[in-house]
Amino acid sequence: MVKYIQGKNRLKDLIYIQENKPCSEKSIKGIVRSLLEPLFENVQEKGLVMYRFENEKEFEGLLKRLEYTSVDVINLSKGSALLKNEIWENTQFLYVLTGRYGASFIYDYDTEDVEHFAGYYLLHNSVTLRDSFEIIEDNCTQDISAYKEQYKPDRRDNALMNSSIRKIVDLMNETTQEAMLVDMEKDALSKSDDLAKRLEFINSKSRYVVHEIRNQLSICDLYVNIIEKHCERNDNADCTNALTCIKTAIKIASSALMDLKSLDNKDLQVYNVKEIVEKAVLLSKVYANGKEIEFETKFEDNDSSIFADESKFLAAMVNIIKNAIEAIENKGKVTVTTTIKEDFVSIVISNNGAMIPEEKQKEIFKDGFTTKSDGNGIGLYVCQQTLEEQFARLELLKSDEKSTDFEILVSMV
């Protein structure tokens, strides 16, 4: 354990020790939400949540939801009667400790010169969680030692997992900065009537980027949970697959970010169809967690190749397979079949879930159309546009009580 000088703001020392890149205000809110979300999904989970926020109203909704969980909550914000000394100044934190997972997130805007960016410390399931627990314990009037004994934050270091998580935070911060640049560009373009169409196009591109980043980062988040589950079991195959998916998802998100910098950003290369399909299915399987879904792939020709931008092609396929999974309520089957049609490769993604209502089948590729209560209506529209940029075509072949089939038709090399 690291030794500190008594009476100092030792939580702030941890921020400097970890030497992370600055964290944006929006990313901080996202991290706080992600650390608390597992508690909302399992309200019977017992444990401890300790927090210190300068502006509690920012997290009012999340803190209110904690009241309906089974965890004990300790508020150590400025002015709290539970504080021995007000030595933490502007340092804020969220500490979560349960039998299933533990996390320590500390941040301070005073450690960075960049406006709305903070220095931060972030740690998941690790023996080092005891460091920040004991620092908080030293400055708390309530005896919280029993929590440390009951939930024992003594897991191994999990350095690889924590490194991956901080890379995801870096990606979120890059997204924030890119979005700021786009806003500046849009502001400049809005002052020119001659560029009105270009502005409209950039608006559409921005929505596409946000959509893809959300999809790919959700994959990262879900696979991090899988790593947490398997990390201590020495199951190398599971860990390797999960890490591969994280790296691929980050690559896809990075490619989407490049669209903010260029209106024509595609990198067409030759790819084996079988390999790209298997990658897309592996990435998508995480969305089937909690469901009994069988996946099947069929290939007429294992050696056929296509010209594609791998990241963009994968993003489109994952989106379509994800939709197929969501159409299945609890149990079903998703099939991906490739066949040769003259000079084209046909990739058909089928599911035996709920059919798309007949009156809506002609609308599904329209920008803004959605059948989901929480949808924004750009998923299939973006997939179609992305594939067309790669000289491929996406269409709905059929949707009835037996199956829903989408086809990607792409030129064969």
BELURFEN-V779243 format. One record per residue. RES is the residue in one small letter. OMEGA is omega in whole degrees, -180 to 180 (NA if undefined). Layout:
BEGIN
RES | OMEGA
RES | OMEGA
END
This chain:
BEGIN
m | 180
v | 179
k | -178
y | 176
i | -179
q | 176
g | 178
k | 172
n | -173
r | 176
l | 179
k | 177
d | -180
l | 179
i | -179
y | -178
i | -176
q | 173
e | 176
n | 172
k | -180
p | -177
c | -177
s | -180
e | 180
k | 179
s | 179
i | 179
k | 179
g | 179
i | 179
v | -180
r | -177
s | -180
l | -179
l | -174
e | 179
p | 179
l | 180
f | 179
e | 178
n | -173
v | 178
q | -178
e | 179
k | -180
g | -176
l | 172
v | 175
m | -179
y | 173
r | 180
f | 177
e | 179
n | -176
e | -179
k | 178
e | -176
f | -174
e | -178
g | -180
l | -179
l | 178
k | -180
r | 178
l | -180
e | -178
y | 177
t | -178
s | -179
v | 172
d | -175
v | 178
i | -179
n | -180
l | 178
s | -177
k | 179
g | -179
s | 179
a | -178
l | -180
l | 173
k | -179
n | 177
e | -175
i | -174
w | 177
e | -177
n | 180
t | -179
q | -179
f | 170
l | 180
y | -180
v | 180
l | 177
t | 178
g | -176
r | -179
y | 176
g | 180
a | 177
s | -180
f | -178
i | 179
y | -177
d | -178
y | -179
d | -178
t | -178
e | 178
d | -177
v | -178
e | 179
h | 175
f | -177
a | 168
g | -176
y | 177
y | -177
l | -177
l | 175
h | 177
n | -178
s | 177
v | -177
t | 175
l | -179
r | -179
d | -177
s | 177
f | -176
e | 176
i | 178
i | -180
e | -179
d | -175
n | -179
c | -179
t | 179
q | 178
d | -178
i | -177
s | -179
a | 180
y | -179
k | 180
e | -176
q | -174
y | 172
k | 175
p | -174
d | 177
r | -179
r | -168
d | -179
n | -175
a | -178
l | 180
m | -179
n | 176
s | 179
s | -179
i | -179
r | 174
k | 177
i | 177
v | 177
d | 179
l | 178
m | -180
n | 177
e | 178
t | 180
t | -179
q | 178
e | 180
a | 177
m | 179
l | 179
v | 178
d | 179
m | -180
e | 180
k | 179
d | 179
a | -179
l | -178
s | 180
k | -179
s | 180
d | -178
d | -175
l | -177
a | -179
k | 178
r | 179
l | 179
e | 180
f | 180
i | 177
n | 180
s | 179
k | -179
s | 179
r | 178
y | -178
v | 180
v | -179
h | -177
e | 180
i | 179
r | 179
n | -174
q | 179
l | 176
s | 175
i | 178
c | -176
d | -178
l | 180
y | 173
v | 177
n | 179
i | 178
i | 179
e | -176
k | -173
h | -172
c | -174
e | -176
r | 180
n | 178
d | -171
n | -177
a | 180
d | -178
c | -180
t | 179
n | -179
a | 180
l | 176
t | 180
c | 178
i | -179
k | 179
t | -180
a | 178
i | 178
k | 179
i | 179
a | 179
s | 177
s | 178
a | 178
l | 180
m | 179
d | 176
l | -177
k | -175
s | 178
l | 179
d | -174
n | 174
k | -177
d | -176
l | 177
q | -180
v | 179
y | 174
n | -176
v | -178
k | -178
e | -176
i | 177
v | -179
e | 177
k | -178
a | 180
v | 179
l | 178
l | -172
s | -174
k | -178
v | 179
y | -179
a | 178
n | 180
g | 178
k | 175
e | -177
i | 177
e | 177
f | 178
e | 176
t | 179
k | -178
f | 177
e | -178
d | -178
n | -173
d | -178
s | -177
s | 179
i | 168
f | -179
a | 165
d | -170
e | -176
s | -178
k | 179
f | 177
l | -180
a | 180
a | -179
m | 179
v | 180
n | -179
i | 179
i | 177
k | 177
n | 179
a | 179
i | -179
e | 179
a | 179
i | -174
e | -179
n | -175
k | 180
g | -174
k | 174
v | -178
t | 175
v | -176
t | 175
t | 177
t | 179
i | 176
k | -176
e | -178
d | -176
f | 170
v | 178
s | 176
i | -178
v | 179
i | -174
s | 172
n | 180
n | 178
g | -178
a | 180
m | 174
i | -179
p | -174
e | -177
e | -179
k | -174
q | -180
k | -175
e | -165
i | -179
f | 179
k | 178
d | 178
g | -180
f | 177
t | 175
t | -178
k | 180
s | -179
d | -178
g | 178
n | 172
g | 178
i | -176
g | -178
l | 177
y | 180
v | 179
c | -179
q | -180
q | 180
t | -180
l | 177
e | 177
e | 180
q | 178
f | 176
a | -177
r | 177
l | 176
e | 176
l | 179
l | 179
k | 172
s | 178
d | -177
e | -179
k | -178
s | 171
t | -174
d | 172
f | -180
e | 169
i | 180
l | -174
v | -179
s | 180
m | 178
v | NA
END
